[in-house]
Amino acid sequence: MPDIKIITEVAGRVCSLAVTTGSNVGDGDEIAFIEAMKMEIPVTSTASGKIKTILVKLDDVIAEGQVVAIIEA
């Protein structure tokens, strides 16, 4: 099965990472939180699997549609 890209729907600053590389996640689990418009917006997993790579770090400023992490399904 191909790797799954977790994409953010908002632009902002990465204020928290809820997982680490190698963590197991389920569909809907929180991966990261993005601070936008003085709110913390979660980026959630779209599938179950294992975190292969996290492509952002704390305090990174990211764009809408940017890949945050990759999951091995």
C-alpha positions, 0 to 999 in steps of 0.5 A, a space after each residue: 500500500 502506498 504511503 499517505 501524505 498528511 496535509 494541512 488545510 490552514 497556513 500558520 505556525 506549528 505550535 505543537 507536534 502530537 506524535 513522533 517518527 515511528 508512532 502508530 496512529 489511527 484515522 482521525 488522530 491528531 498529528 500536529 497543531 497549527 496556530 492560525 488567527 490566534 487559534 490552535 487548529 489540529 492536523 489529523 491523520 486520514 488513515 491508520 498506520 505508522 508515522 514514517 516521516 515528520 516534515 515540519 518542526 516546532 515554530 515552522 511557518 507552513 502554507 495551506 496544503 503543505 505536507 506535514 507528515 507521511 504515514 506508512 499504511 
